[in-house]
Amino acid sequence: MQQLADWYFALVFFVTLLGFIVSGILFFVNKTDTFSSRLLAGFLVSICIMVMNNELMATKFFLNFPHFWRTSVFASFCFQAFGYLYVRSVLEQSYKFKKWDFLFFLPAIIYPITLIPFYILPTAEKLAIIKTIIADNRLIAAEPEGLLPKGMGTLTRLAYGIILSVAQFAMLIKWKRKLKLSEGHYAHNRDTFRWLNYFTSMTSSLYVVLFISVVFQLQIYFSIWQLLILFATSCNLFIIGYLLMKPSILYGMTGWLQRPVVVESLADDKMTLVVQKTTEETPRNSLTPEQGLAYKSLLETHFEANKPFIKGGYTMGDLSRELSIPSHQLSAFINQEYGKNFNELINNYRVAYLEKLVTENPEYLNYTLEALGQLAGFKSRASFYSAVKKKTGLTPASVFSSKTSESTIVLS
């Protein structure tokens, strides 16, 4: 039994550590750089904090550091709030919080206040309470050290979680019919919508387990929290695995699901005015179809006329400054319109530029593949190879074999 417990502890610890790493990648180095990805990172961090706190209870950590006891209770209210906001942001194609979204996190702020009397106790008294609770795992869910009646914290979490879970399912039902408006993007959006259903079902299962445990008083027979941690770890593992298999879901919904729009083509100077007017006069948390059309015209006209993407190290910030569009809106637009991240879009333009270049200019037939890559702004042969392979399914040598000689001119 002890060996089994050690394996269980090691597995949960490993999955939790992996969850922290993935959330860090989503928030700091994720190439999609989307609002929804960062909300998903917040969800993963919150659920990992919950699981890690439970893991520490199985060790002597809190006996050595009693002042950390119950300091992570905020996470048990945050993770479902992040989950709800994540689903909403994907469906509504949001790029920022709404005005009153901070209200979703009020329980995570208010509930720790009820534990202040415990937080300010002397170390010896804290240790006495902690030892009593650790000795009887059933008291962990009761939270007797707080100001609220025993078990009220668990019931509050249960009610809050059920409300947000029902709201998530209601959103999914409402938005299902809007997928038909995405036309050519339907296949991607269908996969993303399926993922949101899986995600919502997995997170809601935690509250189903908690509800059954409370109604049937199962805490008499075993620790509710141990069962919840098992489900939370499974949820964590499922999310990580799904992201690895289908990273494209991080782009969110593509196309313009709000409503179809038809706008006549405008001159470049007038188009700029449309973008500014829409941005300034419409305080929204997602792009309108009019904005999308204007941004698309600005970006594609700029790329066609100036070809800024052939500069090495070209970044989202560079494009944002050139188009006078905030980078967070530009990132959301690229994901939504093209179903790609910024780097993929730029690389596709670079490959297309090279294909056209060597076709129209015979003198480039004597350049090596490395030289061609440098002409288009690729920093290395590896990045050039990867971009061509991803866009065409072929190697650069295959794509340019009839156009390029591998042996003569090399750019410095």
C-alpha positions as CSV (number, residue, x, y, z in Angstrom):
1,M,0.0,0.0,0.0
2,Q,2.8,2.4,0.8
3,Q,4.5,1.7,-2.5
4,L,1.2,2.4,-4.3
5,A,0.8,5.7,-2.3
6,D,4.4,6.7,-3.3
7,W,3.6,6.0,-7.0
8,Y,0.4,8.0,-6.7
9,F,2.2,10.9,-5.1
10,A,5.0,10.9,-7.7
11,L,2.4,10.8,-10.6
12,V,0.4,13.7,-9.3
13,F,3.5,15.7,-8.6
14,F,4.8,15.1,-12.1
15,V,1.5,16.1,-13.8
16,T,1.3,19.2,-11.6
17,L,4.8,20.2,-12.5
18,L,4.1,19.6,-16.1
19,G,0.9,21.8,-15.7
20,F,3.0,24.7,-14.3
21,I,5.4,24.4,-17.3
22,V,2.7,24.3,-19.9
23,S,0.9,27.3,-18.3
24,G,4.2,29.2,-18.3
25,I,4.6,28.4,-22.0
26,L,1.1,29.5,-22.7
27,F,1.5,32.8,-20.9
28,F,5.1,33.9,-21.7
29,V,6.3,32.1,-24.8
30,N,3.2,31.0,-26.7
31,K,3.5,32.1,-30.3
32,T,-0.2,32.6,-30.7
33,D,0.0,35.3,-28.0
34,T,-3.8,35.4,-27.6
35,F,-6.0,36.5,-24.7
36,S,-7.7,33.2,-24.5
37,S,-4.4,31.3,-24.2
38,R,-3.5,33.4,-21.2
39,L,-6.8,32.7,-19.6
40,L,-6.2,29.0,-20.1
41,A,-2.8,29.5,-18.5
42,G,-4.5,31.0,-15.5
43,F,-6.8,28.1,-15.3
44,L,-3.9,25.6,-15.3
45,V,-2.0,27.6,-12.7
46,S,-5.0,27.7,-10.4
47,I,-5.7,24.0,-10.6
48,C,-2.0,23.1,-10.2
49,I,-1.8,25.3,-7.1
50,M,-4.8,23.4,-5.7
51,V,-3.3,20.0,-6.4
52,M,0.2,21.0,-5.2
53,N,-1.3,22.2,-1.9
54,N,-3.0,18.8,-1.4
55,E,0.3,17.1,-2.2
56,L,2.1,19.2,0.4
57,M,-0.5,18.0,3.0
58,A,0.9,14.5,2.5
59,T,4.3,15.7,3.6
60,K,5.6,17.5,6.7
61,F,5.7,20.8,4.8
62,F,3.0,22.6,6.7
63,L,4.3,21.4,10.0
64,N,7.6,23.0,9.1
65,F,6.0,26.1,7.5
66,P,2.6,26.6,9.2
67,H,2.2,30.1,7.9
68,F,1.6,28.7,4.4
69,W,-1.5,26.8,5.6
70,R,-4.6,27.8,3.6
71,T,-2.8,30.5,1.8
72,S,-3.8,28.9,-1.6
73,V,-7.5,28.8,-1.0
74,F,-8.0,31.6,-3.6
75,A,-7.0,29.1,-6.3
76,S,-10.1,26.9,-5.6
77,F,-12.3,29.9,-6.6
78,C,-10.1,31.2,-9.4
79,F,-9.8,28.1,-11.6
80,Q,-13.5,27.9,-12.5
81,A,-13.6,31.7,-13.1
82,F,-10.7,31.3,-15.5
83,G,-12.4,28.4,-17.1
84,Y,-15.6,30.3,-17.8
85,L,-13.8,33.3,-19.1
86,Y,-11.6,31.1,-21.3
87,V,-14.6,29.5,-23.0
88,R,-16.3,32.8,-23.4
89,S,-13.2,34.5,-24.9
90,V,-12.9,31.7,-27.5
91,L,-16.5,31.8,-28.5
92,E,-16.7,35.6,-28.5
93,Q,-13.3,36.0,-30.1
94,S,-12.2,38.4,-27.4
95,Y,-8.9,40.1,-27.0
96,K,-9.3,41.7,-23.6
97,F,-11.5,41.5,-20.4
98,K,-14.9,43.1,-20.2
99,K,-15.5,46.0,-17.8
100,W,-17.0,43.9,-14.9
101,D,-15.0,40.7,-15.3
102,F,-13.1,41.3,-12.1
103,L,-16.4,40.3,-10.3
104,F,-15.7,36.7,-11.2
105,F,-12.7,36.8,-8.9
106,L,-14.4,38.4,-5.9
107,P,-15.0,35.1,-4.2
108,A,-11.3,34.4,-4.5
109,I,-10.6,37.7,-2.7
110,I,-13.4,37.6,-0.1
111,Y,-13.0,34.0,1.1
112,P,-9.4,34.3,2.3
113,I,-10.6,37.2,4.4
114,T,-12.6,34.8,6.5
115,L,-9.4,33.0,7.4
116,I,-7.6,36.1,8.7
117,P,-8.1,35.1,12.4
118,F,-6.2,31.9,11.6
119,Y,-3.5,33.7,9.7
120,I,-2.7,36.0,12.6
121,L,-2.5,33.2,15.2
122,P,0.8,32.5,16.9
123,T,2.9,29.7,15.4
124,A,2.2,27.2,18.2
125,E,-1.6,27.6,17.9
126,K,-1.4,27.3,14.2
127,L,0.6,24.0,14.5
128,A,-2.0,22.6,17.0
129,I,-4.9,23.3,14.6
130,I,-2.9,21.9,11.5
131,K,-2.0,18.7,13.4
132,T,-5.6,18.1,14.3
133,I,-6.8,18.6,10.7
134,I,-4.1,16.5,9.2
135,A,-4.9,13.7,11.7
136,D,-8.5,13.7,10.5
137,N,-8.7,14.3,6.7
138,R,-12.4,14.8,6.9
139,L,-11.7,18.2,8.6
140,I,-9.9,19.5,5.6
141,A,-13.2,20.0,3.7
142,A,-14.9,21.4,6.8
143,E,-12.2,24.1,7.2
144,P,-12.9,24.6,11.0
145,E,-10.2,27.3,11.3
146,G,-12.2,29.9,9.4
147,L,-15.0,32.3,10.5
148,L,-17.7,30.6,8.4
149,P,-19.6,27.6,9.7
150,K,-17.9,24.2,9.1
151,G,-18.4,23.0,5.6
152,M,-19.7,26.4,4.3
153,G,-16.5,26.9,2.3
154,T,-17.0,23.7,0.4
155,L,-20.7,24.5,-0.2
156,T,-19.7,27.9,-1.5
157,R,-17.2,26.5,-3.9
158,L,-19.8,23.9,-5.0
159,A,-22.5,26.5,-5.7
160,Y,-20.1,28.9,-7.5
161,G,-18.7,26.1,-9.6
162,I,-22.1,24.7,-10.6
163,I,-23.3,28.2,-11.6
164,L,-20.3,28.8,-13.8
165,S,-20.4,25.3,-15.3
166,V,-24.1,25.7,-16.2
167,A,-23.3,29.1,-17.7
168,Q,-20.5,27.6,-19.8
169,F,-22.8,24.9,-21.2
170,A,-25.5,27.5,-21.9
171,M,-22.9,29.5,-23.9
172,L,-21.9,26.5,-25.9
173,I,-25.5,25.7,-26.8
174,K,-26.1,29.3,-27.8
175,W,-23.0,29.5,-30.0
176,K,-23.4,26.1,-31.7
177,R,-25.7,27.5,-34.4
178,K,-23.4,30.4,-35.1
179,L,-20.7,28.0,-36.4
180,K,-22.7,27.7,-39.6
181,L,-21.8,31.3,-40.4
182,S,-18.1,30.5,-40.4
183,E,-18.3,29.0,-43.9
184,G,-14.8,28.1,-45.1
185,H,-13.5,28.0,-41.5
186,Y,-16.1,25.5,-40.4
187,A,-13.8,22.5,-40.0
188,H,-11.3,24.3,-37.7
189,N,-14.1,25.9,-35.7
190,R,-15.9,22.6,-35.3
191,D,-12.7,21.1,-33.8
192,T,-12.3,24.1,-31.5
193,F,-15.9,23.9,-30.5
194,R,-15.5,20.2,-29.8
195,W,-12.5,21.0,-27.6
196,L,-14.5,23.5,-25.6
197,N,-17.2,20.9,-25.0
198,Y,-14.5,18.5,-23.7
199,F,-12.9,21.2,-21.6
200,T,-16.3,22.2,-20.0
201,S,-17.3,18.6,-19.4
202,M,-13.9,17.8,-17.7
203,T,-14.0,20.9,-15.4
204,S,-17.7,20.4,-14.6
205,S,-17.0,16.8,-13.5
206,L,-15.1,18.1,-10.5
207,Y,-18.3,19.7,-9.2
208,V,-20.4,16.6,-10.1
209,V,-18.0,14.6,-7.8
210,L,-18.1,17.2,-5.1
211,F,-21.9,17.4,-5.3
212,I,-22.4,13.6,-5.0
213,S,-19.9,13.5,-2.1
214,V,-21.7,16.2,-0.2
215,V,-25.3,14.9,-0.9
216,F,-24.5,11.3,0.1
217,Q,-22.1,12.3,2.9
218,L,-19.3,10.3,1.4
219,Q,-16.7,12.2,3.4
220,I,-17.6,9.8,6.2
221,Y,-15.9,7.0,4.3
222,F,-13.0,8.8,2.6
223,S,-11.4,12.2,2.0
224,I,-13.4,14.2,-0.6
225,W,-10.3,16.2,-1.4
226,Q,-8.3,13.1,-2.4
227,L,-10.9,12.2,-4.9
228,L,-11.1,15.7,-6.2
229,I,-7.4,15.9,-6.6
230,L,-7.5,12.7,-8.6
231,F,-10.1,14.2,-10.9
232,A,-8.2,17.5,-11.1
233,T,-5.0,15.7,-12.0
234,S,-6.9,13.8,-14.7
235,C,-8.3,17.1,-16.0
236,N,-4.8,18.6,-16.0
237,L,-3.4,15.7,-18.0
238,F,-6.2,15.7,-20.5
239,I,-5.8,19.4,-21.2
240,I,-2.0,19.1,-21.7
241,G,-2.4,16.0,-23.9
242,Y,-5.0,17.7,-26.1
243,L,-2.9,20.8,-26.5
244,L,0.0,18.7,-27.6
245,M,-2.1,16.8,-30.2
246,K,-4.1,19.8,-31.5
247,P,-2.1,23.0,-30.8
248,S,-4.2,24.8,-33.5
249,I,-7.1,25.1,-31.0
250,L,-5.1,27.9,-29.4
251,Y,-5.9,30.2,-32.3
252,G,-9.5,30.1,-31.2
253,M,-12.4,30.5,-33.6
254,T,-11.6,31.8,-37.1
255,G,-13.7,33.8,-39.4
256,W,-16.2,36.4,-38.2
257,L,-19.0,34.7,-36.2
258,Q,-20.7,37.9,-34.9
259,R,-22.5,38.7,-38.1
260,P,-21.8,38.8,-41.9
261,V,-20.9,42.2,-43.2
262,V,-20.5,43.7,-46.7
263,V,-18.4,46.9,-47.0
264,E,-17.3,48.5,-50.3
265,S,-13.6,48.8,-51.0
266,L,-12.1,52.0,-49.7
267,A,-9.0,54.0,-50.6
268,D,-6.0,53.5,-48.3
269,D,-6.3,56.9,-46.6
270,K,-10.0,56.4,-46.0
271,M,-9.5,52.8,-44.8
272,T,-7.1,54.1,-42.1
273,L,-9.9,56.4,-40.9
274,V,-12.3,53.5,-40.7
275,V,-9.9,51.5,-38.5
276,Q,-9.3,54.5,-36.2
277,K,-13.0,55.3,-35.9
278,T,-14.1,51.7,-35.2
279,T,-11.4,51.3,-32.6
280,E,-12.0,54.6,-30.8
281,E,-15.8,54.7,-30.9
282,T,-16.7,51.1,-30.3
283,P,-15.4,50.0,-26.8
284,R,-15.6,46.3,-27.3
285,N,-13.6,43.3,-26.2
286,S,-13.6,41.7,-29.6
287,L,-13.1,42.9,-33.2
288,T,-16.1,43.8,-35.3
289,P,-16.4,42.5,-38.9
290,E,-15.8,46.0,-40.1
291,Q,-12.5,46.2,-38.2
292,G,-11.5,42.8,-39.6
293,L,-12.2,43.9,-43.1
294,A,-10.2,47.1,-42.6
295,Y,-7.3,45.4,-40.9
296,K,-7.1,42.8,-43.7
297,S,-7.0,45.5,-46.4
298,L,-4.3,47.4,-44.5
299,L,-2.1,44.4,-43.8
300,E,-2.3,42.8,-47.3
301,T,-1.8,46.2,-49.0
302,H,1.2,46.9,-46.8
303,F,2.7,43.5,-47.4
304,E,2.2,43.7,-51.2
305,A,3.5,47.2,-51.6
306,N,6.4,47.3,-49.0
307,K,7.2,43.6,-48.3
308,P,8.4,44.4,-44.7
309,F,8.5,40.6,-43.9
310,I,11.8,40.2,-45.8
311,K,13.6,42.0,-43.0
312,G,15.3,39.6,-40.7
313,G,13.9,39.5,-37.2
314,Y,10.6,41.2,-38.3
315,T,8.2,41.2,-35.3
316,M,4.6,41.8,-34.3
317,G,5.7,45.0,-32.7
318,D,7.2,46.2,-36.1
319,L,3.9,45.4,-37.9
320,S,1.9,47.1,-35.2
321,R,3.8,50.3,-35.5
322,E,3.7,50.3,-39.3
323,L,-0.1,49.8,-39.3
324,S,-0.9,51.9,-36.2
325,I,-2.9,49.0,-34.8
326,P,-2.4,47.8,-31.2
327,S,-0.4,44.6,-31.1
328,H,-3.1,42.7,-29.0
329,Q,-5.7,43.6,-31.6
330,L,-3.4,42.7,-34.4
331,S,-2.6,39.3,-32.9
332,A,-6.3,38.6,-32.4
333,F,-7.0,39.6,-35.9
334,I,-4.3,37.4,-37.5
335,N,-5.5,34.3,-35.4
336,Q,-9.1,35.0,-36.3
337,E,-8.7,35.9,-40.0
338,Y,-6.0,33.5,-41.1
339,G,-6.1,30.8,-38.5
340,K,-2.4,31.2,-38.0
341,N,0.0,32.9,-35.6
342,F,2.1,35.8,-36.6
343,N,5.2,33.8,-37.3
344,E,3.4,31.3,-39.5
345,L,1.7,34.2,-41.5
346,I,5.1,35.9,-42.0
347,N,6.8,32.7,-43.1
348,N,4.0,31.9,-45.6
349,Y,4.5,35.3,-47.1
350,R,8.2,34.8,-47.3
351,V,7.9,31.5,-49.0
352,A,5.4,32.9,-51.5
353,Y,7.7,35.8,-52.1
354,L,10.6,33.5,-53.0
355,E,8.5,31.4,-55.3
356,K,7.5,34.4,-57.2
357,L,11.0,35.9,-57.1
358,V,12.8,32.9,-58.7
359,T,10.0,32.5,-61.3
360,E,10.1,36.1,-62.4
361,N,13.9,36.8,-62.1
362,P,16.1,34.1,-63.8
363,E,19.3,35.5,-62.2
364,Y,18.2,34.1,-58.8
365,L,18.5,30.6,-60.2
366,N,22.2,30.7,-59.3
367,Y,21.6,31.4,-55.6
368,T,21.9,28.7,-53.0
369,L,18.9,27.8,-50.7
370,E,20.6,29.5,-47.8
371,A,21.0,32.7,-49.9
372,L,17.3,32.6,-50.9
373,G,16.3,32.1,-47.3
374,Q,18.3,35.1,-46.3
375,L,16.7,37.2,-49.1
376,A,13.3,36.4,-47.7
377,G,14.3,37.3,-44.1
378,F,14.8,33.7,-42.7
379,K,17.5,33.7,-40.0
380,S,18.7,30.2,-40.7
381,R,18.5,27.2,-43.0
382,A,16.5,25.4,-40.3
383,S,13.8,28.0,-40.1
384,F,13.7,28.2,-43.9
385,Y,13.3,24.5,-44.2
386,S,10.6,24.3,-41.5
387,A,8.6,27.2,-43.1
388,V,8.7,25.6,-46.6
389,K,7.9,22.2,-45.3
390,K,4.9,23.5,-43.3
391,K,3.5,25.5,-46.1
392,T,4.0,23.1,-49.0
393,G,4.6,19.7,-47.4
394,L,7.9,19.5,-49.4
395,T,11.5,20.4,-48.7
396,P,13.1,23.6,-50.0
397,A,15.2,21.5,-52.4
398,S,12.0,19.9,-53.8
399,V,10.1,23.2,-54.1
400,F,13.0,25.1,-55.7
401,S,14.7,22.1,-57.5
402,S,13.8,23.3,-61.0
403,K,14.6,26.9,-60.1
404,T,17.7,26.8,-57.9
405,S,21.2,25.7,-58.3
406,E,22.7,24.7,-54.9
407,S,26.3,25.6,-55.7
408,T,27.2,29.2,-56.7
409,I,26.1,32.5,-55.1
410,V,26.0,32.8,-51.3
411,L,24.9,35.9,-49.4
412,S,27.1,37.1,-46.6
